[in-house]
Structure formats: structure tokens, C-alpha cells
Amino acid sequence: MKLYKIKRSKIDNKGRGLYASKDIKKGTKIINYLGKVITNKQADESDKYDNNKRIYLFSLNKKFSLDGDYSFNIAGLVNHSCEANSIYEGKGLKIWISAAKNIKKGEEITCDYGFGFDKNYKQFPCKCGSKNCCGFIVREESRWRINRKFSMSNKKN
């Protein structure tokens, strides 16, 4: 039995997400992230990986990335949350999603997309609605920068 069902996402109202079809224990491998291995040079030179489009690209190492923008990559339906319940793990040229904590049946399976904090961070608004949400899809280690930036701008007003 699959550990997930595809349903309309509460996070991405226009799209779908993966939901636990039964209770999932912490550490359980949920689904493989599938795609085509490409060189980082191919990713840099292709219009397909423009920040103005949805990108399903994972950097595997200094030389290769995994392009998950294929209909057979069901793991691409996992949405970002600032309070993610699962994590991306990998070895070699493979990536999968595992439960970072116990996930209850019916709960949406989410990951931290791990986007960096750079000048383009505002291009990626976060809709997760968690109490720790900073409003943008930025990796956990960088969210303090956004929170600090907003708190400082509020002091000026």
C-alpha cells in the first residue's frame, strides 16, 4: 500500500499535494524523487530552469543536478512548508523523501524546499500558513534574515 494519496492541496489551492494514506513513522522512506540527471552546465544554459517558472531541480553535487519536471515524478507534488514534516535525503544520484517526524493519516506531506536567501527571494511567496511562516520559501537557516528585515522595517513606521 502506498503511504500517500494525491489530493487538492490546502497549501497550494490551485494545485495538488500528497497526503498520508496512513500513519507514517519518523524515518520512514515515503517516496523517491524521480527525474533525469543533467549536468549543472545544462541547467545553467537552459531556459527551462528560469526562476519565472516552476522548477523541480535538485543539485546533487558540483557536477550534476536532478531534473524532476516530469509527470511520472509524483514526489514533485510535495509542497513546501515552513514547518515541514518530511525531508529530502539522498545518496549518489538518488533523492527520496522521508518522514522527519511522525505524520498522521490525512496530513499533507511537506518539505522545506531549501531555497537560499538572495535578491530573488521575493519571487517565491510561501502559502503554508504555519505559525513559523516568514512569507517566502526560504530555507529554515535563513528565515531569521527575513523576520529581522520585517521587524526592522516595522520599527521605522
C-alpha positions as a Markdown table, in Angstrom:
| # | Residue | x | y | z |
|---|---|---|---|---|
| 1 | Met | 0.0 | 0.0 | 0.0 |
| 2 | Lys | 1.3 | 3.5 | -0.9 |
| 3 | Leu | 1.9 | 5.8 | 2.0 |
| 4 | Tyr | 0.3 | 8.7 | 0.3 |
| 5 | Lys | -2.7 | 9.8 | -1.7 |
| 6 | Ile | -2.9 | 12.7 | -4.2 |
| 7 | Lys | -5.5 | 15.3 | -3.3 |
| 8 | Arg | -6.1 | 19.0 | -3.7 |
| 9 | Ser | -3.6 | 20.8 | -1.5 |
| 10 | Lys | -4.6 | 23.2 | 1.3 |
| 11 | Ile | -1.2 | 24.9 | 0.8 |
| 12 | Asp | -1.4 | 25.4 | -3.0 |
| 13 | Asn | -5.1 | 26.0 | -3.6 |
| 14 | Lys | -4.6 | 25.7 | -7.3 |
| 15 | Gly | -2.6 | 22.5 | -7.2 |
| 16 | Arg | -2.3 | 19.1 | -5.7 |
| 17 | Gly | -0.3 | 17.7 | -2.8 |
| 18 | Leu | 0.5 | 14.3 | -1.2 |
| 19 | Tyr | -1.4 | 13.3 | 1.9 |
| 20 | Ala | -0.6 | 10.4 | 4.2 |
| 21 | Ser | -2.9 | 7.5 | 3.5 |
| 22 | Lys | -2.0 | 6.0 | 6.9 |
| 23 | Asp | 0.1 | 7.0 | 9.9 |
| 24 | Ile | 3.8 | 7.3 | 8.9 |
| 25 | Lys | 6.6 | 6.9 | 11.5 |
| 26 | Lys | 9.5 | 9.2 | 11.7 |
| 27 | Gly | 12.4 | 8.0 | 9.5 |
| 28 | Thr | 10.1 | 6.1 | 7.0 |
| 29 | Lys | 11.1 | 6.5 | 3.4 |
| 30 | Ile | 7.9 | 7.8 | 1.7 |
| 31 | Ile | 8.6 | 8.3 | -2.0 |
| 32 | Asn | 11.5 | 8.5 | -4.5 |
| 33 | Tyr | 12.1 | 11.8 | -6.2 |
| 34 | Leu | 12.4 | 10.8 | -9.9 |
| 35 | Gly | 13.8 | 12.6 | -12.9 |
| 36 | Lys | 16.6 | 12.9 | -15.3 |
| 37 | Val | 20.2 | 13.5 | -14.2 |
| 38 | Ile | 21.7 | 16.5 | -16.1 |
| 39 | Thr | 24.9 | 18.4 | -15.8 |
| 40 | Asn | 24.9 | 21.7 | -13.9 |
| 41 | Lys | 26.1 | 23.3 | -17.1 |
| 42 | Gln | 22.9 | 22.1 | -18.9 |
| 43 | Ala | 20.8 | 23.6 | -16.1 |
| 44 | Asp | 22.6 | 26.9 | -16.3 |
| 45 | Glu | 22.3 | 27.2 | -20.0 |
| 46 | Ser | 18.6 | 26.0 | -20.5 |
| 47 | Asp | 15.6 | 28.4 | -20.5 |
| 48 | Lys | 13.7 | 25.5 | -18.8 |
| 49 | Tyr | 15.2 | 26.5 | -15.4 |
| 50 | Asp | 14.2 | 30.1 | -15.4 |
| 51 | Asn | 13.1 | 31.4 | -12.0 |
| 52 | Asn | 9.9 | 32.7 | -13.5 |
| 53 | Lys | 8.7 | 29.1 | -14.0 |
| 54 | Arg | 8.1 | 26.3 | -11.6 |
| 55 | Ile | 11.4 | 24.5 | -11.2 |
| 56 | Tyr | 11.9 | 20.9 | -9.9 |
| 57 | Leu | 15.6 | 20.9 | -9.9 |
| 58 | Phe | 17.9 | 19.4 | -7.2 |
| 59 | Ser | 21.6 | 20.0 | -7.1 |
| 60 | Leu | 23.1 | 16.5 | -6.5 |
| 61 | Asn | 26.8 | 17.6 | -6.4 |
| 62 | Lys | 29.2 | 20.0 | -8.0 |
| 63 | Lys | 28.7 | 18.4 | -11.4 |
| 64 | Phe | 25.1 | 17.1 | -11.6 |
| 65 | Ser | 21.5 | 18.0 | -10.9 |
| 66 | Leu | 18.3 | 16.0 | -11.0 |
| 67 | Asp | 15.5 | 17.5 | -13.2 |
| 68 | Gly | 12.2 | 16.3 | -11.6 |
| 69 | Asp | 9.9 | 18.2 | -14.0 |
| 70 | Tyr | 8.3 | 15.0 | -15.4 |
| 71 | Ser | 4.7 | 13.8 | -14.9 |
| 72 | Phe | 6.0 | 10.5 | -13.6 |
| 73 | Asn | 7.6 | 12.3 | -10.6 |
| 74 | Ile | 4.8 | 12.1 | -8.1 |
| 75 | Ala | 7.2 | 13.4 | -5.4 |
| 76 | Gly | 7.1 | 16.8 | -7.2 |
| 77 | Leu | 3.6 | 17.2 | -5.7 |
| 78 | Val | 5.1 | 17.6 | -2.2 |
| 79 | Asn | 4.6 | 21.2 | -1.2 |
| 80 | His | 6.8 | 23.5 | 0.8 |
| 81 | Ser | 6.1 | 24.3 | 4.4 |
| 82 | Cys | 8.0 | 26.3 | 7.0 |
| 83 | Glu | 7.0 | 23.6 | 9.4 |
| 84 | Ala | 7.8 | 20.6 | 7.2 |
| 85 | Asn | 7.1 | 17.1 | 8.4 |
| 86 | Ser | 9.4 | 15.4 | 5.9 |
| 87 | Ile | 12.9 | 15.9 | 4.5 |
| 88 | Tyr | 14.8 | 15.3 | 1.3 |
| 89 | Glu | 17.5 | 12.7 | 1.6 |
| 90 | Gly | 19.9 | 11.3 | -1.0 |
| 91 | Lys | 22.9 | 9.2 | -1.8 |
| 92 | Gly | 24.8 | 9.4 | -5.0 |
| 93 | Leu | 22.5 | 10.4 | -7.8 |
| 94 | Lys | 19.3 | 9.5 | -6.0 |
| 95 | Ile | 16.9 | 11.5 | -3.8 |
| 96 | Trp | 13.9 | 10.5 | -1.8 |
| 97 | Ile | 11.5 | 11.9 | 0.8 |
| 98 | Ser | 11.4 | 10.6 | 4.4 |
| 99 | Ala | 9.3 | 11.5 | 7.4 |
| 100 | Ala | 11.1 | 13.9 | 9.6 |
| 101 | Lys | 8.6 | 13.3 | 12.4 |
| 102 | Asn | 5.5 | 11.1 | 12.8 |
| 103 | Ile | 2.9 | 12.0 | 10.2 |
| 104 | Lys | -0.8 | 11.3 | 10.9 |
| 105 | Lys | -3.1 | 9.8 | 8.4 |
| 106 | Gly | -4.7 | 12.6 | 6.3 |
| 107 | Glu | -1.9 | 15.1 | 7.0 |
| 108 | Glu | -0.3 | 16.8 | 4.0 |
| 109 | Ile | 3.3 | 15.6 | 3.4 |
| 110 | Thr | 5.5 | 18.7 | 3.2 |
| 111 | Cys | 9.2 | 19.5 | 2.9 |
| 112 | Asp | 11.4 | 22.6 | 3.3 |
| 113 | Tyr | 12.4 | 23.4 | -0.3 |
| 114 | Gly | 15.6 | 24.9 | 1.0 |
| 115 | Phe | 15.8 | 27.9 | -1.3 |
| 116 | Gly | 18.6 | 30.3 | -0.4 |
| 117 | Phe | 18.1 | 33.9 | 0.8 |
| 118 | Asp | 19.2 | 36.0 | -2.1 |
| 119 | Lys | 18.0 | 39.1 | -4.0 |
| 120 | Asn | 15.3 | 37.0 | -5.7 |
| 121 | Tyr | 13.7 | 35.5 | -2.6 |
| 122 | Lys | 10.5 | 37.6 | -3.0 |
| 123 | Gln | 9.8 | 35.7 | -6.3 |
| 124 | Phe | 8.8 | 32.7 | -4.1 |
| 125 | Pro | 6.0 | 33.6 | -1.7 |
| 126 | Cys | 5.1 | 30.9 | 0.8 |
| 127 | Lys | 1.4 | 30.0 | 1.4 |
| 128 | Cys | 1.9 | 27.3 | 4.0 |
| 129 | Gly | 0.2 | 29.3 | 6.8 |
| 130 | Ser | 2.2 | 27.8 | 9.6 |
| 131 | Lys | 2.9 | 29.8 | 12.7 |
| 132 | Asn | 6.6 | 30.0 | 11.8 |
| 133 | Cys | 5.9 | 31.1 | 8.2 |
| 134 | Cys | 8.1 | 34.0 | 7.1 |
| 135 | Gly | 6.1 | 34.6 | 4.0 |
| 136 | Phe | 8.7 | 33.4 | 1.5 |
| 137 | Ile | 10.1 | 30.0 | 0.5 |
| 138 | Val | 13.5 | 30.3 | 2.1 |
| 139 | Arg | 15.4 | 27.5 | 3.9 |
| 140 | Glu | 15.0 | 27.3 | 7.7 |
| 141 | Glu | 18.5 | 28.6 | 8.4 |
| 142 | Ser | 17.9 | 31.8 | 6.5 |
| 143 | Arg | 14.4 | 32.7 | 7.7 |
| 144 | Trp | 15.7 | 34.8 | 10.6 |
| 145 | Arg | 17.0 | 37.3 | 7.9 |
| 146 | Ile | 13.5 | 37.9 | 6.6 |
| 147 | Asn | 12.0 | 38.0 | 10.1 |
| 148 | Arg | 14.6 | 40.5 | 11.1 |
| 149 | Lys | 14.2 | 42.6 | 8.0 |
| 150 | Phe | 10.4 | 42.8 | 8.6 |
| 151 | Ser | 10.8 | 43.6 | 12.3 |
| 152 | Met | 13.3 | 46.4 | 11.5 |
| 153 | Ser | 11.0 | 47.9 | 8.8 |
| 154 | Asn | 8.1 | 47.9 | 11.2 |
| 155 | Lys | 10.2 | 49.8 | 13.8 |
| 156 | Lys | 10.7 | 52.6 | 11.2 |
| 157 | Asn | 6.9 | 53.0 | 10.7 |
